Amino acid sequence: MTAEDLLNTLEDLKEEEFKQFKWYLQQQDILEGYQSIKESKLEKADRPDTVDVMVKTFHLHGALKVTKKVLEKINRNDLVQSLPDTRSGPEESVDVTDVGETSENRGTPSSQSKGKLLYSLVRMEALSDKVRF
């Protein structure tokens, strides 16, 4: 799952649906466990800007969860089904034990494993920036 996947999903929305999507991002009660996004950050945002704001606000996994929730609210369940499954927590735990394995066991890392490893490394770097000894 990448920010580009979210962008592709938002590009499938009609203009009125996209307007509703951004409205829901501003509503506190719809985002269950996630903060709302201020109107000023979204009022002039196009689709790529909206994805950037969502990823900065919710991180990638959270942006996916919020996107699914909002798509359900605007009755675009077809797009919800095209996105990968999410787990129940606000942050997905990353298991990098399968790095190097593919479904066909050819010894080269799958793109999903590469993504998990990259996500893990980025999270570790972000945490190390917060905790300096």
C-alpha positions as CSV (number, residue, x, y, z in Angstrom):
1,M,0.0,0.0,0.0
2,T,1.4,3.3,-1.0
3,A,0.3,7.0,-1.2
4,E,0.1,6.5,-4.9
5,D,-2.6,3.8,-4.3
6,L,-4.6,6.3,-2.3
7,L,-4.2,8.9,-5.0
8,N,-5.4,6.4,-7.6
9,T,-8.5,5.8,-5.5
10,L,-9.2,9.5,-5.0
11,E,-8.9,9.9,-8.8
12,D,-11.8,7.5,-9.2
13,L,-14.1,9.9,-7.4
14,K,-16.3,12.4,-9.2
15,E,-15.9,16.0,-8.3
16,E,-18.9,16.1,-5.9
17,E,-17.8,12.8,-4.3
18,F,-14.3,14.3,-3.8
19,K,-15.8,17.3,-2.2
20,Q,-17.8,15.1,0.2
21,F,-14.7,13.1,0.9
22,K,-12.8,16.2,2.0
23,W,-15.8,17.3,4.1
24,Y,-15.8,14.0,6.0
25,L,-12.0,14.3,6.7
26,Q,-12.9,17.5,8.7
27,Q,-15.5,15.8,10.9
28,Q,-14.3,14.7,14.3
29,D,-16.9,12.0,15.0
30,I,-16.4,10.1,11.7
31,L,-12.7,9.4,12.2
32,E,-12.9,7.2,15.3
33,G,-9.5,7.5,17.0
34,Y,-8.0,9.9,14.5
35,Q,-8.0,13.7,14.6
36,S,-9.9,15.6,12.0
37,I,-8.1,17.7,9.4
38,K,-8.5,21.4,9.6
39,E,-10.6,23.0,6.8
40,S,-7.8,25.4,5.9
41,K,-5.6,22.4,4.9
42,L,-8.2,21.0,2.6
43,E,-10.2,23.8,1.1
44,K,-7.9,24.4,-1.9
45,A,-6.4,20.9,-1.9
46,D,-6.5,18.8,-5.1
47,R,-6.3,15.1,-4.9
48,P,-2.5,14.8,-4.6
49,D,-2.5,17.5,-1.9
50,T,-5.3,15.7,0.0
51,V,-3.3,12.5,0.0
52,D,-0.2,14.3,1.3
53,V,-2.2,15.9,4.1
54,M,-3.8,12.6,5.0
55,V,-0.5,10.8,5.1
56,K,1.1,13.5,7.2
57,T,-1.8,13.6,9.6
58,F,-2.6,9.9,9.9
59,H,0.5,8.1,8.6
60,L,0.0,5.7,5.7
61,H,-1.8,2.9,7.5
62,G,-4.1,5.4,9.2
63,A,-4.8,7.2,5.9
64,L,-5.9,3.9,4.5
65,K,-8.3,3.2,7.3
66,V,-9.7,6.7,7.2
67,T,-10.1,6.5,3.4
68,K,-12.0,3.2,3.7
69,K,-14.3,4.7,6.3
70,V,-15.0,7.8,4.3
71,L,-15.6,5.9,1.1
72,E,-18.2,3.8,2.9
73,K,-19.9,7.0,4.0
74,I,-20.1,8.3,0.5
75,N,-21.4,4.9,-0.8
76,R,-18.3,4.0,-2.8
77,N,-17.9,0.5,-1.5
78,D,-16.6,-0.6,-4.9
79,L,-13.5,1.5,-4.1
80,V,-13.3,0.2,-0.5
81,Q,-13.0,-3.3,-1.9
82,S,-10.2,-2.4,-4.2
83,L,-8.0,-1.3,-1.2
84,P,-6.0,-3.7,0.9
85,D,-7.3,-4.9,4.3
86,T,-6.5,-3.0,7.4
87,R,-6.0,-4.2,10.9
88,S,-7.9,-2.9,13.9
89,G,-5.1,-0.8,15.5
90,P,-4.1,2.7,14.5
91,E,-0.7,1.5,13.5
92,E,0.0,-1.8,11.7
93,S,2.6,-3.9,13.3
94,V,5.2,-4.9,10.8
95,D,6.6,-8.4,10.5
96,V,9.8,-8.5,8.5
97,T,10.5,-12.2,9.0
98,D,9.3,-13.0,5.5
99,V,11.7,-10.7,3.7
100,G,13.3,-12.6,0.9
101,E,10.3,-15.0,0.4
102,T,7.9,-14.8,-2.4
103,S,4.7,-16.7,-3.0
104,E,6.7,-18.7,-5.5
105,N,9.7,-19.1,-3.3
106,R,12.2,-17.9,-5.8
107,G,14.4,-16.2,-3.2
108,T,13.8,-12.6,-4.3
109,P,11.9,-10.3,-2.0
110,S,8.3,-9.7,-2.9
111,S,7.1,-6.1,-3.3
112,Q,4.9,-6.6,-0.3
113,S,7.9,-7.7,1.8
114,K,10.0,-4.8,0.5
115,G,7.2,-2.4,1.5
116,K,7.0,-3.9,5.0
117,L,10.7,-3.6,5.4
118,L,10.8,0.0,4.1
119,Y,7.9,0.9,6.4
120,S,9.7,-0.7,9.4
121,L,12.9,1.2,8.6
122,V,11.1,4.5,8.2
123,R,9.2,4.0,11.5
124,M,12.5,3.1,13.3
125,E,14.1,6.2,11.9
126,A,11.1,8.4,13.0
127,L,11.2,6.9,16.5
128,S,15.0,7.4,16.8
129,D,14.5,11.0,15.8
130,K,12.1,11.4,18.7
131,V,14.3,9.7,21.3
132,R,17.8,11.1,21.4
133,F,20.1,10.2,24.2
